[in-house]
Amino acid sequence: RADTLALDELLSAVVHIKTVINPDGRTAEPLGRSREGSGIVIDDNGLILTIGYLMVEAQAAEVITNEGRAVPANVVGYDHQSGIGLLRAIVPLKVHPLGLGRSADLKEQEPVVIAAYGGVGRVAPAVVVAKREFAGSWEYLLDEAIFTSPPFRDWSGAALISHAGKLVGVGSLIVGDASGNGDGVVGNMFVPVDLVAPILADLIADGRVSGPGRPWLGVTTQEAHGSLIVAAVTPGGPAEKSGLQRGDVIVGVGGAAPKDMADFYRKLYAQGPAGSTIGLDVLRDDQRRHLDVKSMNRLDHLRLKSTL
């Protein structure tokens, strides 16, 4: 009975998030205008940690507890670099917050628990199969992400909980190669909770991390046959304005050839902060072309609007 009560208290911090996105938002079409997933209450005043794509450009948000209590929530902040988002319920949710652990202390092959909103019926055991870098095609790079298996279907904003009962990760994706060894182990990728503490005060105070941020081009890439190919360019983004086109092959950043997607991002970031002009060399129709792209902070491209 005591164990059941402790588990229920732990899981009460994992809540349901529903958002409605600004119809003019840059992410409305690719990610949808209505989004649902999980979030984790991390303080006594209704502060909720979640994965950013659930709430970026939201014009309305609602939080639903495991007891079915629905409360409107305000957008607090979003960080593209980590992928983390914060909401705050307009009144305290009267649930026990989940304490932040240290994702750096997680070891490979360590057992963990994944929890989505909905109580014990939405909980599953898993194992950490890898801690390694993750490069996403949308100009997203984590130096060390957490990969678990077996796959958990309700991963979006789910809590990754250590054996000590602490939050160590926030659910982001389902992946086909969790181990990174090409062995076909399906699993999930979690954003490490250690990325939260350094930016939490900025997000609460200003809705974003202070400073110019990393340079953003508005390009989606994919790796194929050892080449880095432009799969899409964001309408109205810096890459489109510079003339970059779908199908271009990126062969140089600041005069240096990128080895892969992660190396492309690191070379991009090395050119300076957001606002820097990035020299790209591309192959188009077997001809080499040079483009100068005036980068920007992605948050300045998004149509962010706090909920009320």
TATAKA-V579042 format. One record per pair of residues at least 24 apart in sequence whose C-alpha atoms are under 10 Angstrom apart, sorted by sequence separation. I is the first residue (numbers start at 1). J is the second residue. D is the distance in whole Angstrom. If there is no record, write none. Layout:
I_J_D + I_J_D
This chain:
14_38_7 + 15_39_5 + 16_40_9 + 33_57_9 + 34_58_9 + 39_63_8 + 56_80_9 + 63_87_9 + 69_93_8 + 106_130_10 + 107_131_8 + 125_149_9 + 126_150_6 + 145_169_9 + 146_170_9 + 147_171_10 + 151_175_8 + 168_192_6 + 169_193_5 + 217_241_10 + 227_251_8 + 254_278_7 + 255_279_7 + 256_280_9 + 257_281_9 + 273_297_8 + 274_298_8 + 14_39_6 + 15_40_6 + 31_56_10 + 33_58_8 + 36_61_10 + 38_63_9 + 39_64_10 + 48_73_9 + 52_77_9 + 53_78_9 + 62_87_9 + 63_88_9 + 64_89_10 + 106_131_9 + 125_150_8 + 126_151_8 + 146_171_9 + 149_174_10 + 151_176_9 + 167_192_9 + 168_193_5 + 169_194_8 + 217_242_10 + 219_244_9 + 221_246_9 + 253_278_7 + 254_279_5 + 255_280_8 + 256_281_9 + 13_39_8 + 14_40_5 + 15_41_7 + 27_53_9 + 33_59_10 + 34_60_10 + 35_61_10 + 36_62_10 + 37_63_10 + 38_64_9 + 47_73_9 + 52_78_6 + 61_87_8 + 62_88_10 + 63_89_7 + 124_150_9 + 125_151_10 + 126_152_9 + 147_173_10 + 148_174_9 + 149_175_10 + 167_193_7 + 168_194_7 + 169_195_9 + 218_244_10 + 219_245_9 + 220_246_9 + 221_247_9 + 223_249_10 + 253_279_6 + 254_280_6 + 255_281_7 + 13_40_5 + 14_41_6 + 34_61_10 + 36_63_10 + 46_73_9 + 47_74_10 + 48_75_10 + 49_76_10 + 51_78_9 + 52_79_7 + 53_80_9 + 56_83_10 + 61_88_9 + 62_89_8 + 63_90_10 + 104_131_9 + 124_151_9 + 125_152_9 + 147_174_9 + 148_175_10 + 151_178_9 + 167_194_10 + 169_196_10 + 217_244_10 + 219_246_9 + 221_248_10 + 222_249_10 + 252_279_8 + 253_280_5 + 254_281_8 + 268_295_10 + 12_40_9 + 13_41_5 + 14_42_9 + 28_56_9 + 47_75_10 + 48_76_9 + 49_77_10 + 50_78_10 + 51_79_10 + 52_80_8 + 56_84_10 + 61_89_9 + 62_90_10 + 65_93_8 + 103_131_10 + 124_152_7 + 147_175_9 + 149_177_10 + 150_178_9 + 221_249_9 + 252_280_6 + 253_281_6 + 11_40_9 + 12_41_9 + 13_42_7 + 27_56_8 + 28_57_8 + 47_76_9 + 55_84_10 + 56_85_7 + 64_93_9 + 65_94_9 + 66_95_10 + 123_152_9 + 149_178_7 + 221_250_9 + 251_280_8 + 252_281_5 + 253_282_9 + 11_41_10 + 13_43_9 + 26_56_10 + 27_57_7 + 28_58_9 + 52_82_9 + 53_83_8 + 54_84_10 + 55_85_7 + 56_86_10 + 63_93_9 + 65_95_8 + 122_152_9 + 147_177_9 + 148_178_7 + 149_179_9 + 160_190_7 + 228_258_8 + 250_280_7 + 251_281_6 + 252_282_7 + 17_48_9 + 25_56_9 + 26_57_8 + 27_58_10 + 51_82_9 + 52_83_5 + 53_84_8 + 54_85_8 + 55_86_8 + 122_153_10 + 123_154_10 + 147_178_6 + 148_179_8 + 159_190_9 + 160_191_9 + 227_258_9 + 228_259_8 + 250_281_6 + 251_282_5 + 252_283_10 + 25_57_6 + 51_83_6 + 52_84_5 + 53_85_8 + 55_87_8 + 122_154_8 + 146_178_9 + 147_179_7 + 155_187_10 + 156_188_10 + 158_190_9 + 160_192_9 + 227_259_8 + 228_260_7 + 229_261_10 + 249_281_8 + 250_282_4 + 251_283_7 + 13_46_10 + 15_48_9 + 17_50_9 + 21_54_9 + 24_57_9 + 25_58_8 + 50_83_9 + 51_84_5 + 52_85_4 + 146_179_10 + 147_180_9 + 155_188_7 + 157_190_9 + 160_193_9 + 226_259_8 + 227_260_8 + 228_261_7 + 248_281_10 + 249_282_5 + 250_283_7 + 14_48_9 + 20_54_9 + 21_55_8 + 22_56_9 + 23_57_9 + 25_59_10 + 50_84_6 + 51_85_5 + 52_86_8 + 114_148_9 + 126_160_9 + 151_185_9 + 152_186_10 + 153_187_9 + 155_189_9 + 156_190_9 + 157_191_10 + 159_193_10 + 226_260_8 + 227_261_9 + 248_282_6 + 249_283_5 + 250_284_9 + 13_48_9 + 14_49_10 + 15_50_10 + 19_54_7 + 20_55_8 + 21_56_8 + 22_57_6 + 23_58_9 + 49_84_7 + 50_85_5 + 51_86_8 + 52_87_10 + 113_148_10 + 123_158_10 + 125_160_10 + 126_161_10 + 150_185_8 + 151_186_6 + 152_187_7 + 153_188_9 + 155_190_9 + 247_282_10 + 248_283_6 + 249_284_7 + 255_290_10 + 14_50_10 + 18_54_8 + 19_55_6 + 20_56_10 + 21_57_6 + 22_58_6 + 23_59_9 + 49_85_6 + 50_86_6 + 112_148_9 + 116_152_9 + 122_158_10 + 123_159_9 + 125_161_10 + 149_185_7 + 150_186_7 + 151_187_4 + 152_188_7 + 223_259_10 + 224_260_10 + 228_264_9 + 244_280_9 + 247_283_9 + 248_284_5 + 249_285_10 + 17_54_8 + 18_55_8 + 19_56_9 + 20_57_9 + 21_58_4 + 22_59_5 + 48_85_8 + 49_86_5 + 50_87_8 + 111_148_9 + 112_149_10 + 114_151_10 + 115_152_9 + 116_153_9 + 117_154_9 + 148_185_9 + 149_186_7 + 150_187_5 + 151_188_6 + 223_260_7 + 245_282_10 + 247_284_7 + 248_285_8 + 249_286_9 + 251_288_9 + 253_290_10 + 17_55_9 + 19_57_9 + 20_58_6 + 21_59_5 + 22_60_8 + 48_86_6 + 49_87_7 + 108_146_9 + 110_148_10 + 111_149_10 + 114_152_8 + 116_154_6 + 148_186_9 + 149_187_4 + 150_188_8 + 151_189_9 + 222_260_9 + 223_261_7 + 242_280_10 + 244_282_8 + 246_284_10 + 247_285_9 + 248_286_10 + 250_288_10 + 251_289_10 + 252_290_9 + 253_291_10 + 254_292_10 + 19_58_6 + 20_59_6 + 21_60_7 + 47_86_7 + 48_87_5 + 49_88_9 + 107_146_10 + 108_147_9 + 109_148_9 + 115_154_8 + 116_155_7 + 147_186_10 + 148_187_5 + 149_188_6 + 222_261_8 + 238_277_10 + 239_278_10 + 245_284_9 + 249_288_9 + 250_289_10 + 251_290_10 + 18_58_10 + 19_59_8 + 20_60_5 + 21_61_9 + 47_87_6 + 48_88_6 + 104_144_9 + 106_146_9 + 108_148_9 + 109_149_10 + 114_154_9 + 115_155_8 + 116_156_8 + 117_157_9 + 147_187_7 + 148_188_5 + 149_189_9 + 221_261_8 + 244_284_10 + 248_288_10 + 19_60_6 + 20_61_6 + 46_87_8 + 47_88_4 + 48_89_8 + 114_155_8 + 116_157_8 + 117_158_8 + 147_188_6 + 148_189_7 + 239_280_10 + 248_289_10 + 18_60_8 + 19_61_4 + 20_62_9 + 46_88_5 + 47_89_7 + 103_145_9 + 104_146_10 + 115_157_9 + 116_158_5 + 117_159_9 + 146_188_8 + 147_189_5 + 148_190_8 + 18_61_6 + 19_62_6 + 45_88_8 + 46_89_5 + 47_90_9 + 103_146_8 + 115_158_6 + 116_159_6 + 146_189_6 + 147_190_6 + 221_264_10 + 17_61_7 + 18_62_5 + 19_63_9 + 45_89_8 + 46_90_7 + 47_91_10 + 114_158_7 + 115_159_5 + 116_160_9 + 145_189_7 + 146_190_5 + 147_191_9 + 17_62_6 + 18_63_7 + 41_86_10 + 43_88_10 + 45_90_9 + 46_91_7 + 47_92_9 + 114_159_6 + 115_160_7 + 145_190_6 + 146_191_7 + 147_192_10 + 244_289_10 + 16_62_8 + 17_63_5 + 18_64_8 + 39_85_9 + 40_86_10 + 41_87_9 + 45_91_7 + 46_92_5 + 47_93_9 + 113_159_8 + 114_160_5 + 115_161_8 + 132_178_10 + 134_180_10 + 144_190_10 + 145_191_6 + 146_192_6 + 244_290_10 + 16_63_6 + 17_64_7 + 39_86_9 + 40_87_10 + 41_88_9 + 45_92_5 + 46_93_6 + 113_160_6 + 114_161_6 + 131_178_9 + 132_179_9 + 133_180_9 + 144_191_8 + 145_192_6 + 146_193_10 + 244_291_7 + 15_63_7 + 16_64_5 + 17_65_9 + 39_87_9 + 41_89_9 + 44_92_7 + 45_93_7 + 46_94_8 + 112_160_7 + 113_161_5 + 114_162_9 + 130_178_7 + 131_179_9 + 132_180_8 + 144_192_8 + 145_193_10 + 243_291_7 + 244_292_10 + 15_64_6 + 16_65_6 + 43_92_9 + 44_93_8 + 45_94_9 + 46_95_9 + 48_97_9 + 112_161_6 + 113_162_7 + 129_178_7 + 130_179_5 + 131_180_9 + 142_191_8 + 216_265_10 + 242_291_7 + 243_292_9 + 244_293_9 + 14_64_9 + 15_65_5 + 16_66_8 + 43_93_10 + 44_94_7 + 45_95_10 + 46_96_10 + 47_97_9 + 48_98_10 + 68_118_9 + 111_161_9 + 112_162_5 + 113_163_8 + 128_178_9 + 129_179_6 + 130_180_7 + 142_192_9 + 215_265_9 + 242_292_7 + 243_293_9 + 14_65_8 + 15_66_6 + 41_92_10 + 44_95_8 + 46_97_8 + 66_117_7 + 67_118_9 + 111_162_8 + 112_163_6 + 128_179_9 + 129_180_9 + 130_181_10 + 214_265_10 + 217_268_9 + 241_292_10 + 242_293_5 + 13_65_8 + 14_66_8 + 15_67_10 + 16_68_9 + 41_93_9 + 43_95_9 + 44_96_7 + 45_97_9 + 65_117_8 + 66_118_5 + 67_119_9 + 110_162_9 + 111_163_7 + 112_164_9 + 113_165_9 + 216_268_9 + 230_282_10 + 239_291_9 + 241_293_8 + 242_294_8 + 12_65_7 + 13_66_9 + 15_68_10 + 17_70_10 + 19_72_10 + 42_95_10 + 43_96_8 + 44_97_6 + 64_117_9 + 65_118_8 + 66_119_6 + 110_163_9 + 112_165_9 + 114_167_10 + 142_195_10 + 215_268_7 + 216_269_9 + 229_282_9 + 239_292_9 + 240_293_9 + 241_294_9 + 242_295_10 + 12_66_6 + 15_69_10 + 16_70_9 + 17_71_10 + 18_72_10 + 19_73_9 + 41_95_8 + 42_96_8 + 43_97_5 + 44_98_10 + 64_118_10 + 65_119_9 + 66_120_10 + 113_167_10 + 214_268_9 + 215_269_6 + 228_282_10 + 229_283_9 + 238_292_10 + 239_293_6 + 11_66_8 + 12_67_8 + 15_70_10 + 17_72_10 + 18_73_10 + 41_96_8 + 42_97_5 + 43_98_8 + 114_169_9 + 115_170_10 + 116_171_9 + 134_189_9 + 214_269_6 + 215_270_9 + 238_293_6 + 239_294_8 + 17_73_9 + 19_75_10 + 41_97_5 + 42_98_5 + 43_99_8 + 106_162_8 + 112_168_9 + 114_170_9 + 115_171_9 + 129_185_9 + 213_269_10 + 214_270_9 + 215_271_8 + 237_293_10 + 238_294_6 + 239_295_8 + 40_97_8 + 41_98_6 + 42_99_6 + 83_140_8 + 103_160_10 + 105_162_10 + 106_163_10 + 114_171_9 + 134_191_10 + 214_271_10 + 215_272_7 + 216_273_9 + 217_274_9 + 237_294_10 + 238_295_6 + 8_66_10 + 40_98_7 + 41_99_9 + 42_100_8 + 81_139_9 + 82_140_8 + 83_141_10 + 103_161_10 + 129_187_9 + 131_189_9 + 214_272_8 + 215_273_5 + 216_274_7 + 217_275_10 + 237_295_9 + 238_296_7 + 40_99_10 + 80_139_9 + 81_140_7 + 82_141_8 + 83_142_9 + 103_162_9 + 128_187_10 + 129_188_10 + 130_189_9 + 131_190_10 + 213_272_10 + 214_273_5 + 215_274_4 + 216_275_9 + 237_296_9 + 80_140_8 + 81_141_7 + 82_142_7 + 101_161_8 + 102_162_9 + 127_187_10 + 128_188_10 + 212_272_10 + 213_273_6 + 214_274_5 + 215_275_6 + 216_276_9 + 217_277_10 + 238_298_10 + 80_141_10 + 81_142_8 + 82_143_10 + 98_159_9 + 100_161_9 + 101_162_8 + 126_187_9 + 128_189_10 + 131_192_10 + 212_273_6 + 213_274_6 + 214_275_9 + 215_276_7 + 217_278_9 + 237_298_9 + 99_161_10 + 100_162_10 + 106_168_8 + 126_188_10 + 211_273_9 + 212_274_6 + 213_275_9 + 214_276_9 + 215_277_9 + 216_278_10 + 98_161_9 + 101_164_8 + 103_166_9 + 105_168_9 + 211_274_9 + 212_275_8 + 215_278_9 + 238_301_9 + 101_165_8 + 102_166_8 + 103_167_8 + 104_168_9 + 237_301_7 + 100_165_9 + 101_166_5 + 102_167_8 + 103_168_5 + 236_301_9 + 99_165_8 + 100_166_6 + 101_167_5 + 102_168_6 + 103_169_7 + 98_165_8 + 99_166_5 + 100_167_5 + 101_168_5 + 102_169_9 + 98_166_7 + 99_167_6 + 100_168_7 + 101_169_9 + 98_167_6 + 99_168_9 + 100_169_9 + 17_87_9 + 108_179_10 + 85_157_9 + 84_157_9 + 114_188_10 + 40_115_10 + 39_115_10 + 40_116_9 + 139_215_10 + 140_216_10 + 217_293_7 + 38_115_9 + 39_116_8 + 40_117_9 + 139_216_7 + 216_293_10 + 217_294_8 + 218_295_9 + 15_93_10 + 38_116_6 + 39_117_8 + 138_216_10 + 139_217_8 + 216_294_9 + 217_295_5 + 218_296_9 + 37_116_8 + 38_117_6 + 138_217_10 + 139_218_8 + 215_294_9 + 216_295_5 + 217_296_7 + 218_297_10 + 13_93_9 + 15_95_10 + 37_117_8 + 38_118_9 + 138_218_8 + 139_219_7 + 140_220_10 + 215_295_5 + 216_296_5 + 217_297_9 + 218_298_8 + 12_93_10 + 13_94_9 + 14_95_9 + 138_219_7 + 139_220_7 + 214_295_9 + 215_296_5 + 216_297_6 + 217_298_8 + 12_94_9 + 13_95_6 + 14_96_10 + 137_219_8 + 138_220_5 + 139_221_8 + 214_296_8 + 215_297_6 + 216_298_6 + 12_95_6 + 13_96_6 + 14_97_9 + 137_220_5 + 138_221_7 + 213_296_8 + 214_297_6 + 215_298_8 + 216_299_9 + 218_301_9 + 11_95_9 + 12_96_7 + 13_97_5 + 14_98_8 + 136_220_9 + 137_221_5 + 138_222_10 + 212_296_9 + 213_297_6 + 214_298_8 + 10_95_9 + 11_96_9 + 12_97_8 + 13_98_6 + 136_221_9 + 137_222_6 + 212_297_7 + 213_298_8 + 216_301_9 + 9_95_8 + 10_96_7 + 11_97_9 + 12_98_9 + 13_99_10 + 84_170_8 + 106_192_10 + 136_222_9 + 137_223_9 + 211_297_10 + 213_299_9 + 9_96_6 + 10_97_8 + 11_98_8 + 83_170_9 + 212_299_10 + 8_96_10 + 9_97_9 + 10_98_7 + 84_172_9 + 103_191_9 + 104_192_8 + 9_98_9 + 10_99_9 + 83_172_8 + 103_192_6 + 104_193_9 + 105_194_10 + 102_192_8 + 103_193_6 + 104_194_7 + 101_192_10 + 102_193_7 + 103_194_6 + 208_299_8 + 101_193_7 + 102_194_6 + 103_195_9 + 100_193_7 + 101_194_8 + 102_195_10 + 137_230_10 + 100_194_8 + 137_231_9 + 138_232_10 + 137_232_10 + 138_233_10 + 100_196_9 + 138_234_10 + 100_197_9 + 207_304_10 + 207_306_9 + 15_115_10 + 16_116_8 + 17_117_9 + 14_115_7 + 15_116_8 + 16_117_5 + 13_115_10 + 14_116_6 + 15_117_5 + 16_118_8 + 54_156_8 + 13_116_10 + 14_117_5 + 15_118_7 + 53_156_9 + 54_157_8 + 11_115_7 + 13_117_9 + 14_118_8 + 15_119_9 + 51_155_10 + 52_156_10 + 53_157_9 + 10_115_10 + 11_116_9 + 12_117_8 + 14_119_8 + 51_156_7 + 52_157_8 + 11_117_8 + 12_118_9 + 13_119_10 + 50_156_8 + 51_157_5 + 11_118_8 + 12_119_7 + 50_157_5 + 51_158_8 + 84_191_8 + 11_119_6 + 12_120_10 + 49_157_8 + 50_158_8 + 83_191_7 + 84_192_10 + 10_119_9 + 11_120_7 + 49_158_10 + 50_159_9 + 82_191_7 + 84_193_9 + 9_119_10 + 49_159_9 + 82_192_9 + 8_119_7 + 11_122_10 + 82_193_10 + 84_195_9 + 85_196_10 + 7_119_9 + 8_120_7 + 11_123_9 + 83_195_10 + 84_196_8 + 7_120_8 + 82_195_7 + 83_196_10 + 81_195_10 + 82_196_8 + 86_200_9 + 84_199_10 + 85_200_10 + 4_120_10 + 38_154_8 + 84_200_10 + 88_204_10 + 37_154_7 + 38_155_8 + 39_156_9 + 40_157_8 + 79_196_10 + 82_199_9 + 86_203_8 + 87_204_9 + 37_155_8 + 38_156_6 + 39_157_5 + 40_158_8 + 51_169_10 + 52_170_10 + 54_172_10 + 85_203_9 + 86_204_8 + 37_156_5 + 38_157_5 + 39_158_6 + 40_159_7 + 50_169_10 + 51_170_6 + 53_172_9 + 84_203_10 + 143_262_9 + 36_156_8 + 37_157_6 + 38_158_5 + 39_159_7 + 50_170_7 + 51_171_7 + 52_172_9 + 79_199_8 + 141_261_9 + 142_262_9 + 35_156_10 + 36_157_9 + 37_158_8 + 38_159_8 + 49_170_8 + 50_171_8 + 51_172_6 + 79_200_10 + 86_207_9 + 140_261_10 + 141_262_7 + 50_172_9 + 51_173_10 + 85_207_9 + 139_261_9 + 140_262_9 + 141_263_10 + 77_200_9 + 79_202_10 + 85_208_10 + 139_262_9 + 79_203_8 + 137_261_8 + 141_265_7 + 42_167_9 + 77_202_9 + 78_203_7 + 135_260_9 + 136_261_8 + 137_262_9 + 139_264_9 + 140_265_8 + 141_266_9 + 77_203_5 + 78_204_10 + 135_261_6 + 136_262_8 + 139_265_7 + 40_167_9 + 76_203_7 + 77_204_6 + 134_261_10 + 135_262_5 + 76_204_6 + 77_205_9 + 78_206_10 + 79_207_8 + 80_208_9 + 81_209_9 + 134_262_8 + 135_263_9 + 75_204_10 + 76_205_8 + 77_206_7 + 78_207_6 + 79_208_6 + 80_209_9 + 133_262_8 + 135_264_10 + 136_265_10 + 139_268_10 + 40_170_9 + 76_206_8 + 77_207_4 + 78_208_6 + 79_209_7 + 135_265_8 + 39_170_8 + 76_207_6 + 77_208_6 + 78_209_8 + 38_170_9 + 39_171_9 + 75_207_8 + 76_208_9 + 77_209_9 + 81_213_8 + 38_171_9 + 80_213_9 + 81_214_8 + 37_171_10 + 79_213_10 + 80_214_9 + 51_190_9 + 17_157_9 + 51_191_8 + 16_157_9 + 50_191_10 + 15_157_10 + 16_158_10 + 14_157_9 + 15_158_9 + 14_158_8 + 15_159_10 + 49_193_10 + 14_159_7 + 13_159_9 + 49_196_9 + 11_159_9 + 11_161_10 + 10_161_10 + 49_200_10 + 11_165_10 + 10_165_7 + 10_166_9 + 47_204_9 + 7_165_9 + 6_165_10 + 139_298_10 + 26_234_9 + 26_235_9 + 26_236_10 + 80_297_9 + 81_298_10 + 80_298_7 + 90_308_9 + 79_298_10 + 80_299_8 + 87_306_10 + 79_299_8 + 87_307_9 + 78_299_9 + 78_304_9 + 77_304_9 + 75_304_9 + 77_306_9 + 75_305_8 + 76_306_7 + 74_305_10 + 75_306_5 + 76_307_9 + 74_306_6 + 75_307_6 + 73_306_10 + 74_307_5 + 75_308_8 + 73_307_7 + 74_308_6 + 72_307_9 + 73_308_8 + 72_308_9 + 57_299_10 + 56_299_10 + 57_302_7 + 58_303_9 + 59_304_8 + 60_305_9 + 61_306_10 + 62_307_10 + 56_302_8 + 57_303_6 + 58_304_7 + 59_305_6 + 60_306_8 + 61_307_7 + 56_303_9 + 57_304_5 + 58_305_7 + 59_306_6 + 60_307_5 + 61_308_9 + 56_304_7 + 57_305_6 + 58_306_7 + 59_307_5 + 60_308_7 + 55_304_10 + 56_305_9 + 57_306_8 + 58_307_7 + 59_308_8 + 56_306_10 + 57_307_9 + 26_301_8 + 27_302_8 + 25_301_10 + 26_302_6 + 27_303_9 + 25_302_7 + 26_303_7 + 24_302_10 + 25_303_5 + 26_304_9 + 24_303_7 + 25_304_8 + 23_303_10 + 25_305_9 + 22_303_8 + 21_303_10 + 22_304_8 + 21_304_10 + 22_305_8 + 21_305_9 + 20_307_10 + 19_307_10
